[in-house]
């Protein structure tokens, strides 16, 4: 590789914490103190890159377990010249509960998480009663959770657990947000599979 070319490339957007047992210092991750949006299970970054490009006055953090997908997000984000985007390789529920500073997130985006369709495997689902607790901890007052799935049973579970938590009230997924799709969603829609939406707002004045 030409070292001059390598030196001119923007630094990686993949954040590798020195310690996974302390909460992130967002001031070290982002140059500007802007509202933070987090996508859990960011895939190849199709949604994250498009949404971040449309909202330069927000900071974005994409969480993904698979390194190959994380590298795609990194390449796309650097190619776009983003400085308000970072990516992190970690398990989503642990990240929300133990690494996000309390009250730091304006929006959580969770699109097409693994539905674990077999009844004996449903305990592995990300969205469960405990998740509403950690989401309430991470979100700022008035912060939103945006959910999408193609699985009817999982959609029912999502709405039941958030609907039963007094710290949240039902919200609407904005039309602008619905137009920005994920890689999985694009494939599902091409096959005629319906996207099921849900959204919730952390109630102002209610603490986690």
GICORGI-V851937 format. One record per residue. N is the residue number from 0. RES is the residue in one small letter. NEAR is the number of other C-alpha atoms within 12 Angstrom. Layout:
BEGIN
n->N res->RES near->NEAR
n->N res->RES near->NEAR
END
This chain:
BEGIN
n->0 res->x near->6
n->1 res->x near->8
n->2 res->x near->8
n->3 res->x near->8
n->4 res->x near->9
n->5 res->x near->11
n->6 res->x near->11
n->7 res->x near->10
n->8 res->x near->18
n->9 res->x near->19
n->10 res->x near->19
n->11 res->x near->27
n->12 res->x near->33
n->13 res->x near->31
n->14 res->x near->29
n->15 res->x near->17
n->16 res->x near->21
n->17 res->x near->10
n->18 res->x near->12
n->19 res->x near->21
n->20 res->x near->13
n->21 res->x near->16
n->22 res->x near->22
n->23 res->x near->27
n->24 res->x near->20
n->25 res->x near->28
n->26 res->x near->17
n->27 res->x near->14
n->28 res->x near->26
n->29 res->x near->25
n->30 res->x near->18
n->31 res->x near->18
n->32 res->x near->19
n->33 res->x near->22
n->34 res->x near->29
n->35 res->x near->37
n->36 res->x near->40
n->37 res->x near->44
n->38 res->x near->45
n->39 res->x near->42
n->40 res->x near->41
n->41 res->x near->46
n->42 res->x near->36
n->43 res->x near->33
n->44 res->x near->40
n->45 res->x near->30
n->46 res->x near->36
n->47 res->x near->45
n->48 res->x near->41
n->49 res->x near->27
n->50 res->x near->33
n->51 res->x near->34
n->52 res->x near->26
n->53 res->x near->20
n->54 res->x near->22
n->55 res->x near->23
n->56 res->x near->21
n->57 res->x near->28
n->58 res->x near->36
n->59 res->x near->47
n->60 res->x near->50
n->61 res->x near->49
n->62 res->x near->44
n->63 res->x near->35
n->64 res->x near->23
n->65 res->x near->22
n->66 res->x near->21
n->67 res->x near->17
n->68 res->x near->25
n->69 res->x near->35
n->70 res->x near->28
n->71 res->x near->26
n->72 res->x near->41
n->73 res->x near->39
n->74 res->x near->27
n->75 res->x near->29
n->76 res->x near->36
n->77 res->x near->25
n->78 res->x near->19
n->79 res->x near->21
n->80 res->x near->21
n->81 res->x near->34
n->82 res->x near->31
n->83 res->x near->37
n->84 res->x near->47
n->85 res->x near->44
n->86 res->x near->46
n->87 res->x near->39
n->88 res->x near->31
n->89 res->x near->28
n->90 res->x near->22
n->91 res->x near->35
n->92 res->x near->30
n->93 res->x near->24
n->94 res->x near->34
n->95 res->x near->41
n->96 res->x near->29
n->97 res->x near->22
n->98 res->x near->29
n->99 res->x near->35
n->100 res->x near->25
n->101 res->x near->27
n->102 res->x near->31
n->103 res->x near->34
n->104 res->x near->37
n->105 res->x near->34
n->106 res->x near->36
n->107 res->x near->44
n->108 res->x near->43
n->109 res->x near->40
n->110 res->x near->45
n->111 res->x near->39
n->112 res->x near->31
n->113 res->x near->26
n->114 res->x near->27
n->115 res->x near->19
n->116 res->x near->19
n->117 res->x near->14
n->118 res->x near->12
n->119 res->x near->9
n->120 res->x near->12
n->121 res->x near->17
n->122 res->x near->19
n->123 res->x near->20
n->124 res->x near->26
n->125 res->x near->33
n->126 res->x near->39
n->127 res->x near->27
n->128 res->x near->22
n->129 res->x near->24
n->130 res->x near->30
n->131 res->x near->36
n->132 res->x near->27
n->133 res->x near->35
n->134 res->x near->49
n->135 res->x near->42
n->136 res->x near->31
n->137 res->x near->38
n->138 res->x near->40
n->139 res->x near->33
n->140 res->x near->28
n->141 res->x near->27
n->142 res->x near->37
n->143 res->x near->41
n->144 res->x near->44
n->145 res->x near->37
n->146 res->x near->39
n->147 res->x near->40
n->148 res->x near->35
n->149 res->x near->29
n->150 res->x near->26
n->151 res->x near->20
n->152 res->x near->20
n->153 res->x near->34
n->154 res->x near->33
n->155 res->x near->22
n->156 res->x near->27
n->157 res->x near->38
n->158 res->x near->31
n->159 res->x near->22
n->160 res->x near->27
n->161 res->x near->36
n->162 res->x near->24
n->163 res->x near->19
n->164 res->x near->27
n->165 res->x near->23
n->166 res->x near->31
n->167 res->x near->34
n->168 res->x near->28
n->169 res->x near->28
n->170 res->x near->22
n->171 res->x near->18
n->172 res->x near->23
n->173 res->x near->15
n->174 res->x near->10
n->175 res->x near->13
n->176 res->x near->25
n->177 res->x near->24
n->178 res->x near->16
n->179 res->x near->26
n->180 res->x near->32
n->181 res->x near->32
n->182 res->x near->23
n->183 res->x near->28
n->184 res->x near->30
n->185 res->x near->22
n->186 res->x near->16
n->187 res->x near->20
n->188 res->x near->17
n->189 res->x near->13
n->190 res->x near->12
n->191 res->x near->11
n->192 res->x near->16
n->193 res->x near->20
n->194 res->x near->28
n->195 res->x near->26
n->196 res->x near->32
n->197 res->x near->35
n->198 res->x near->32
n->199 res->x near->40
n->200 res->x near->35
n->201 res->x near->38
n->202 res->x near->25
n->203 res->x near->19
n->204 res->x near->17
n->205 res->x near->21
n->206 res->x near->22
n->207 res->x near->25
END
